[in-house]
Amino acid sequence: MSLNRNGVFKIPFWGKAALCFSLVLFLSLSSGLAQLKVLTSIAPLYCFCINVGGEYVSVKNLFVMGADPHENALTAKQLQQIQDSDLIVVNGLGMESWVDRVLSPGEKASKLVVSTAGISPLPASGYQPGVGLAKGEYAFNPHVWLDPNLAGVQLLNISKALGQKDPLHKEIFERNTRLYLSKLKEIDRLYQQKLGAVPSKKAFFYNDAFMYLAKRYGIVVAGIVEECGEKGGPSPRRLASILSAMKKERIPFFYTPFSNIALVREIQRESQTRSGEIDGMESSELHPLMYENISKKNLAVFLDVFGGIILSLKRGF
């Protein structure tokens, strides 16, 4: 480096080339270290995004653990999180009713990821076409993630969206996706093997959250206690009919952490049948291992309840 006639430092050609190379390298490294800001609507999607994105994503969930994700009234903090995110990963199928109200058409196009795209949905229990949707009702059942095979479809949709947003790390996202898909296949194998060995699998469910799982693994749904939009619970006449069937056929009953605990206790007391709590995962712990852990925990509850029914029948109880 030398001074020219005007007293200004003159950088030789090789120095300019080195400076340009350093600048390009710095920008490349900086872009590689920048994390995508991903916002999810429910805990399972948080789990999927963390496992696919790894260190290249910063994932937040819109609702804290234990909050009801079906709630459509958002706080100022949640609205700000939506604005600050690079990608918003939702379940779809009517679960996030706030989307149309909060996001502009441009925002939907640029950062909304509907993870259930390509999945054929089941109708919501109790939904009547042509009647119209009341508050809190769905036309379709949104709880697809409880079937690990359908969770795999959601995972692939998330992986594709991350790769499009951050092509530099697309191969890493795809590798992480393959790894997590193998874990979902192992969960599916366990359910097929363990529940397949149970000769009779008939049950009442508090709500329709587990209908995709029931369909996949041959669980016969005797009925739903609280149907879509029925926040006050079933009518006294319908509840009496449910309890009568439970008593007569000794049909077990499964409920979730969001079930009306007073109604659950009444059903347990009046039916005198076996029951168990299974977790729908929507508001579970925000942890990379959550989906695997709760899937296995739910399977253990199914086996315990169904197994107990079989033993009681053999003993003549």
Secondary structure by P-SEA (a helix, b strand, c coil): ccccccccccccaaaaaaaaaaaaaaaaaaaaacccbbbbccaaaaaaaaaaaccccccccccccccccccccccaaaaaaaaaccbbbbbcccccccccccccaaaaaccccccccccccccccccccccccccccccccccccccaaaaaaaaaaaaaaaaaacccaaaaaaaaaaaaaaaaaaaaaaaaaaaaaccccccccccccaaaaaaacccccccccccccccccccaaaaaaaaaaaaacbbbbbbccccaaaaaaaaaaaacbbbbbbbcccccccccaaaaaaaaaaaaaaaaaaaaaaaaaaacc
